Amino acid sequence: GGPVHCVCRMKPIDSHVFDSHDLELQYRLMEIAGEAGVPVPSLFGYESDTSLVGSDFYIMEFIDGQIPSDNPPFAFGGWVTELDDAQRSLMWSNGLEAMARVHMIELDKHDLPTLPRSEPGQSPIQHEIDKFDAMITVQLRENMPPDLAEALAFIMDNIPAEGPRRLCWGDSRVGNVIWRDLAPVALIDWEMANQGDPLQDVSWWYWIDYINSVGLGVERLGGLPELADIYRTWSEITGLPTANSDYYDLFSVVRYAIILDRKFDALEAAGLGRNENFVLPFVSQQLAVCKAA
């Protein structure tokens, strides 16, 4: 009987990072997350008929709120920089708590045959390692910097045999949260979701923001928790272990380096030049941490 403000989520016309997009799974995961008390948009329907708009799609509620900028990264300016340290600390704490709710969902109660996961007997992270190894372009594999090659070898040779197997959001970062009054009102972008050790989410939550500030020559904003504090708080909320956190920190920076390289390939193919991969110093740094441990 009246207008409703909605969002239509479709497959990207041209994705420079991922080759496939399971929109039906994304829709189902948001349904499950919402039922578990995770803030997500209201969902109105999934449509499998690709003839209507060129791909399958789903319709969800438009959520009014604020989103930290990706381009340029929010550390360079905008509403997050205008907060004081106490406000940013509260915002990050609220976001971490919302993410932790994802990791406490009981997946066994749900039928999710297409959710990426490791085979029985494999490490909880094996499927993600295989996924990102397959994403390495021919150009990167042929011209891989020594530290990145060594880090990849370390990851392959030191895969944690055990760990929790929980629902992981995947692209777990503050830029994929819609905020209102410093609290999350929607966790969005579930295209990297999988079943695995949720340490991958906790690590990604920290490293994406850290690299996109410090790695680009800008001081990290005040009030943001240190990595050890993030792990400790998350473990207190979920009751889950953090014993393999150094390994997952290395995995996070390596997979970010792979993602950026694919994006830079696309820029170069479009005649826009090729940027330097600013993640590589952090690969070297975390490789040294893992070796020392």
Secondary structure, 3 states (H helix, E strand, C coil): CCCCCEEEEECCCCCCCCCCCCHHHHHHHHHHHHHCCCCCCCEEEEECCCCCCCCCEEEEECCCCECCCCCCCHHHCCCCCCCCHHHHHHHHHHHHHHHHHHHCCCHHHCCCCCCCCCCCCCCCCHHHHHHHHHCCCHHHHHCCCHHHHHHHHHHHHCCCCCCCCEEECCCCCHHHEEEECCEEEEECCCCCCEEECCHHHHHHHHHHHHHHHHCCCCCCCCCCCCHHHHHHHHHHHHCCCCCCHHHHHHHHHHHHHHHHHHHHHHHHHCCCCCCCCCCHHHHHHHHHHHHHC
